């Protein structure tokens, strides 16, 4: 029997054969990708899109409504495209870290995310308008943004940065505290607090707080260790991240709020534009269809969160119009002023948003 392919050190011919084998195997994945890309554009082919978000996973019937919205959206698009588009959903930042998702969409490395818009404010300053304190004070006012001048301007800003807005999702929020109730501006003095955006933090600083910046899925650990005294976030996140286990006081959004965040379903424009028109139309139609579900679910969670925290033993407080006005007075001189001075685009966006009553 010949020993010509026995791999002993120093033999040149076997090494040459090995290099040929490795070269051949390395070419296989590329050929597979090229074949898939060709098939993906063929008539009737199936393409799978990834949806990533930071919130806890569940089912289409139960769990965090933001995860449910993604699943309902996916189901709707699959039906509309007769299975040509399918989806893989990655909750809990399981595909990539929370703050990396926006940049990934811009580069075409992530297809879709339900993403808190102000998280991208460091990259695109205009997006901080998605959590501008006391600028929006009701869901009805928030819903008007989509078709108002501010909505058209914001959509254009995002498209210029490589992002398509699929579904407008707004959430009200309150504040949970490890110690005392936080209702009026003087209540935050001396506390370490998470606001949720640069602009919200500016308002809190002016009221005497120290601010901490982190995603909502990291609040529990910060409060548990005592690194943070209190946190603002959406009503849904207060429940999903189980902050009632740590809170002694809770200010709800069930009546009024000066904390409204835009958390839309966003898509990479690069990926969106690569799809045929009928699939792009299906994505936009399904996104619009989800907006009523999002608003109804967010409103329900405002009420449910107040009840959940009361049951857990927290002292629950509410906000009225007079309280909103107190915070708005501070916000105008700090957050709003800072934002409008960033650039002409920010100034124009804020002016347009103020027109929406």
C-alpha positions in Angstrom: 0.0 0.0 0.0 1.3 3.4 -0.9 2.0 5.9 1.9 2.0 8.9 -0.3 -0.8 10.7 1.6 0.5 9.8 5.1 0.9 13.2 6.9 4.4 13.2 8.3 6.2 16.5 9.1 8.4 17.8 6.4 6.6 16.1 3.5 5.8 18.7 0.8 3.4 16.8 -1.4 0.9 16.0 1.4 1.0 19.7 2.5 0.3 20.7 -1.1 -2.7 18.4 -1.2 -3.9 19.7 2.2 -3.7 23.3 0.9 -5.8 22.3 -2.1 -8.4 20.7 0.1 -8.6 23.7 2.4 -8.8 26.1 -0.5 -11.7 24.0 -1.9 -13.6 24.0 1.4 -13.1 27.7 1.9 -14.7 28.4 -1.4 -17.9 26.4 -0.5 -19.5 28.9 1.9 -19.0 31.8 -0.6 -20.6 29.7 -3.4 -23.5 29.0 -1.0 -24.0 32.6 -0.3 -23.9 33.5 -4.0 -26.4 30.8 -4.7 -28.7 32.0 -1.9 -28.6 35.6 -3.0 -29.6 34.6 -6.5 -32.4 32.4 -5.3 -33.6 35.1 -2.8 -34.3 37.5 -5.7 -36.1 34.9 -7.8 -39.8 34.9 -8.2 -41.5 33.1 -5.4 -38.4 32.5 -3.3 -38.4 32.9 0.5 -36.3 35.4 2.3 -35.9 35.4 6.1 -35.4 38.8 7.9 -34.1 39.2 11.4 -35.9 41.3 14.0 -33.9 42.2 17.1 -35.0 44.1 20.3 -33.9 44.4 23.9 -37.2 43.4 25.6 -38.1 40.0 27.1 -39.4 37.4 24.7 -42.9 35.8 24.8 -45.5 34.6 22.4 -47.9 36.3 20.0 -50.6 36.0 22.7 -48.7 36.8 25.9 -45.7 38.7 27.2 -44.2 42.2 26.7 -46.4 43.9 24.1 -43.3 45.1 22.1 -42.2 41.5 21.5 -45.8 40.6 20.7 -46.0 43.5 18.2 -42.9 42.2 16.4 -44.5 38.7 16.2 -47.8 40.1 15.0 -46.0 42.2 12.4 -44.1 39.2 11.2 -47.3 37.1 10.9 -49.0 39.9 9.0 -46.2 40.3 6.5 -45.9 36.6 6.0 -49.6 36.4 5.1 -49.4 39.5 2.9 -46.4 38.1 0.9 -47.8 34.6 0.8 -44.7 33.3 2.6 -42.1 35.1 0.5 -40.9 37.0 3.5 -40.4 35.2 6.8 -38.9 36.4 10.1 -36.6 35.3 12.9 -37.2 37.2 16.1 -34.4 37.8 18.7 -35.7 39.2 22.0 -33.6 40.3 25.0 -30.7 41.7 22.8 -29.8 38.0 22.1 -28.6 38.8 18.6 -26.6 41.9 19.4 -26.2 44.4 22.2 -29.0 47.0 22.5 -27.0 50.1 21.6 -25.4 48.4 18.5 -28.7 47.8 16.8 -29.2 51.2 15.2 -25.7 51.3 13.6 -26.1 47.7 12.4 -29.4 48.6 10.6 -27.7 51.6 9.0 -25.0 49.3 7.6 -27.4 46.6 6.5 -26.0 44.2 9.1 -29.4 44.0 10.9 -32.8 44.0 9.1 -35.3 45.2 11.6 -35.5 46.4 15.3 -38.1 47.8 17.6 -35.7 50.4 18.9 -36.0 53.3 21.4 -35.2 56.2 19.1 -33.3 58.4 21.6 -30.8 55.6 22.2 -29.4 56.6 18.8 -29.2 60.3 19.8 -25.4 60.2 20.1 -25.2 59.1 16.5 -28.0 61.3 15.1 -28.8 64.2 17.4 -32.2 64.8 15.9 -33.5 61.5 17.3 -33.4 62.8 20.8 -36.7 64.4 20.1 -38.1 60.9 20.6 -37.9 61.5 24.3 -38.1 65.3 24.8 -39.5 65.9 28.3 -43.0 67.4 28.4 -43.1 67.9 24.7 -45.7 65.1 24.3 -48.2 64.6 27.1 -50.8 62.2 25.6 -51.1 59.3 23.2 -53.5 61.3 21.1 -51.0 64.1 20.6 -48.2 61.5 19.9 -50.3 59.8 17.2 -50.6 63.0 15.3 -46.9 63.2 14.7 -46.9 60.6 11.9 -48.9 62.7 9.5 -47.8 66.1 10.8 -44.9 68.2 9.6 -42.7 66.9 12.4 -43.4 63.3 11.3 -42.5 63.9 7.7 -39.3 65.7 8.8 -38.3 62.9 11.2 -39.0 60.3 8.5 -36.7 62.1 6.1 -33.9 62.5 8.7 -34.0 58.7 9.3 -34.1 57.8 5.6 -31.1 60.0 5.0 -29.3 58.0 7.7 -30.3 54.7 6.2 -33.4 53.8 8.3 -37.0 53.2 7.3 -39.8 53.8 9.9 -42.2 50.9 9.6 -44.5 51.4 12.6 -44.9 54.4 15.0 -45.0 53.1 18.6 -45.2 55.6 21.5 -45.0 54.7 25.2 -45.7 56.8 28.3 -43.6 56.2 31.4 -43.2 57.1 35.0 -40.5 56.7 37.7 -39.7 54.0 40.3 -37.7 54.9 43.4 -35.9 52.9 46.0 -36.9 55.5 48.6 -39.3 58.4 48.3 -42.0 59.3 45.9 -41.0 61.4 42.9 -43.7 63.7 41.5 -42.6 67.3 41.5 -39.2 68.6 40.4 -38.0 69.2 43.9 -38.4 65.5 44.7 -35.4 64.5 42.6 -32.8 66.7 44.3 -29.7 64.8 45.4 -30.9 61.5 43.8 -29.0 59.3 41.3 -31.6 58.9 38.5 -31.8 57.3 35.0 -33.9 59.6 32.7 -33.6 57.7 29.3 -32.3 60.4 27.0 -29.7 63.3 27.0 -32.5 65.8 27.0 -34.4 64.2 29.9 -31.2 64.0 31.8 -30.6 67.8 31.3 -34.0 68.5 32.8 -33.3 66.2 35.8 -29.8 67.8 36.4 -31.4 71.3 36.4 -33.8 70.0 39.1 -30.9 68.9 41.2 -30.4 65.2 40.3 -27.3 63.2 39.4 -28.0 61.3 36.2 -27.0 57.8 35.0 -27.2 56.7 31.3 -28.0 53.1 30.5 -30.5 51.0 28.5 -33.7 50.0 30.3 -32.7 46.3 30.4 -29.8 47.3 32.7 -31.9 49.3 35.3 -32.6 46.4 37.6 -28.9 45.6 38.3 -28.1 49.3 38.8 -30.9 49.8 41.3 -30.3 46.5 43.0 -26.6 47.4 43.8 -27.6 50.9 44.9 -25.7 52.6 42.0 -29.0 54.2 41.2 -31.8 55.6 43.4 -34.6 55.9 40.8 -35.3 55.3 37.2 -37.7 56.6 34.5 -38.8 54.2 31.9 -42.0 53.0 30.1 -44.8 51.4 32.0 -44.2 48.1 30.1 -40.5 48.0 31.0 -41.4 48.6 34.7 -43.2 45.3 34.6 -41.1 43.3 32.2 -37.9 44.1 34.1 -39.5 43.4 37.4 -38.5 46.7 39.1 -41.4 46.3 41.5 -39.1 43.9 43.4 -36.9 46.9 44.3 -39.2 49.9 44.3 -40.7 51.5 47.4 -42.4 54.3 45.5 -43.9 54.4 41.9 -45.2 57.4 39.9 -47.5 56.1 37.2 -48.5 57.3 33.7 -52.1 56.2 33.9 -53.4 59.8 34.1 -50.8 62.1 32.7 -47.1 61.9 31.9 -44.2 64.1 30.9 -42.2 61.1 29.8 -43.3 59.8 26.3 -40.8 57.9 24.2 -41.0 57.0 20.5 -40.0 53.3 20.1 -40.8 52.6 16.5 -40.3 49.4 14.5 -37.3 50.4 12.2 -35.8 48.8 9.2 -32.5 49.0 7.4 -33.1 51.1 4.2 -30.4 49.1 2.4 -32.4 45.9 3.0 -35.8 47.5 2.4 -34.7 48.9 -0.9 -33.3 45.5 -2.0 -36.8 44.0 -1.9 -39.4 44.1 -4.7 -42.1 46.7 -4.4 -44.9 44.4 -3.4 -42.9 43.2 -0.4 -42.0 46.8 0.6 -45.7 47.7 0.4 -46.5 44.7 2.6 -43.9 45.8 5.2 -45.3 49.3 5.3 -49.0 48.2 5.4 -48.3 45.7 8.3 -46.4 48.4 10.2 -49.3 50.8 10.0 -51.6 48.0 11.0 -49.6 47.5 14.2 -50.0 51.1 15.5 -53.4 50.7 17.0 -52.3 47.5 18.8 -49.3 49.4 20.1 -51.2 52.3 21.4 -53.9 50.2 23.1 -51.4 47.9 24.7 -49.3 50.9 26.0 -52.3 52.5 27.5 -53.3 49.2 29.2 -49.8 48.8 30.6 -50.0 52.3 32.1 -52.9 51.1 34.2 -51.6 47.6 34.8 -48.2 48.9 36.0 -49.9 51.1 38.7 -51.9 48.1 40.0 -48.9 45.8 39.9 -46.7 48.2 41.9 -49.5 48.8 44.5 -49.8 45.0 44.9 -46.1 44.8 45.4 -46.2 47.3 48.2 -45.0 50.5 46.5 -46.6 53.8 47.3 -48.2 54.8 44.0 -48.6 58.4 42.9 -50.1 60.0 39.8 -49.3 63.1 37.7 -51.8 65.8 36.8 -51.6 68.7 34.3 -50.2 71.1 36.9 -47.2 68.7 37.6 -46.6 68.4 33.8 -46.5 72.2 33.5 -43.9 72.4 36.3 -41.6 70.0 34.5 -42.2 71.6 31.2 -41.0 75.0 32.5 -37.7 73.5 33.4 -37.5 71.5 30.2 -38.0 74.5 28.0 -35.0 76.3 29.6 -32.7 73.3 29.5 -33.6 70.3 27.3 -35.5 72.1 24.6 -33.0 74.9 24.4 -30.0 72.6 24.2 -31.7 70.5 21.5 -32.7 73.4 19.3 -29.1 74.8 19.5 -27.6 71.5 18.2 -28.2 72.4 14.5 -30.8 73.9 12.2 -32.5 70.5 11.7 -33.0 70.0 15.4 -34.4 73.5 15.7 -36.8 73.0 12.9 -38.0 69.6 14.3 -38.7 71.1 17.7 -40.6 74.0 16.2 -42.7 71.6 14.1 -43.3 69.4 17.1 -44.6 72.3 19.2 -47.3 72.9 16.6 -48.8 69.5 17.4 -51.4 70.0 20.1 
